């Protein structure tokens, strides 16, 4: 799956809107990263996302990926041969893990990411830069994961299970502690099977919670967006593998009719 396979033609019109956004300074992003955040996710109809971005352009700055406003993400997810990570997520068991290699070809950057959802409900995250773009775990990657949590390898080695690709726009609030991402043209791949989500945009908002008002959330809801519990990895496995997916069925209906 290359950048060319993820159709970027629909971003041309949105690019003109996003070009009107002021770019965020590095200090703005650092300020956001120091806060404890609460996450909310939405699926918003693609047809209305241009109006959403016009409505909130005075409320947010855009985070640049190098010189680009839309960054290309290419991600490989790893699991045990029995898909323990997937099924723990489906059953909402804790602790549970997520392991992925995320490649940013437009920035020549590769990152190993590890997430653990604890029994207390906290999420622990680790992130390590890698020396080259690749989709295979190295010996150093495995050492880092084992140090983060030995239980990751309780069933033996991890294997690549699914791949996703999309274009991401990241926004920072001008007035509050809020960071948001909008993911466009999502492609899910597992083996030789592939599904796309062209009809909706995946919107994620991270803020301090406690009922904080968000112009983006308000605009997304006006445009018909719906709050969802959404994991790209779990969507890929559920749609392309035939695994049990009762927990994810309401969200997966957005893919009905998708190629």
Secondary structure as GFF3:
##gff-version 3
##sequence-region A 1 259
A	DSSP	three_ten_helix	3	5	.	.	.	ID=ss1
A	DSSP	alpha_helix	11	18	.	.	.	ID=ss2
A	DSSP	alpha_helix	26	33	.	.	.	ID=ss3
A	DSSP	beta_strand	38	45	.	.	.	ID=ss4
A	DSSP	three_ten_helix	46	48	.	.	.	ID=ss5
A	DSSP	alpha_helix	49	55	.	.	.	ID=ss6
A	DSSP	beta_strand	60	63	.	.	.	ID=ss7
A	DSSP	beta_strand	71	79	.	.	.	ID=ss8
A	DSSP	alpha_helix	84	91	.	.	.	ID=ss9
A	DSSP	beta_strand	96	104	.	.	.	ID=ss10
A	DSSP	three_ten_helix	105	107	.	.	.	ID=ss11
A	DSSP	beta_strand	109	117	.	.	.	ID=ss12
A	DSSP	beta_strand	123	130	.	.	.	ID=ss13
A	DSSP	alpha_helix	139	148	.	.	.	ID=ss14
A	DSSP	three_ten_helix	150	153	.	.	.	ID=ss15
A	DSSP	beta_strand	159	173	.	.	.	ID=ss16
A	DSSP	beta_strand	178	190	.	.	.	ID=ss17
A	DSSP	beta_strand	193	197	.	.	.	ID=ss18
A	DSSP	beta_strand	200	207	.	.	.	ID=ss19
A	DSSP	alpha_helix	215	222	.	.	.	ID=ss20
A	DSSP	beta_strand	226	228	.	.	.	ID=ss21
A	DSSP	alpha_helix	232	241	.	.	.	ID=ss22
A	DSSP	three_ten_helix	246	248	.	.	.	ID=ss23
A	DSSP	alpha_helix	249	252	.	.	.	ID=ss24
A	DSSP	three_ten_helix	253	255	.	.	.	ID=ss25
###
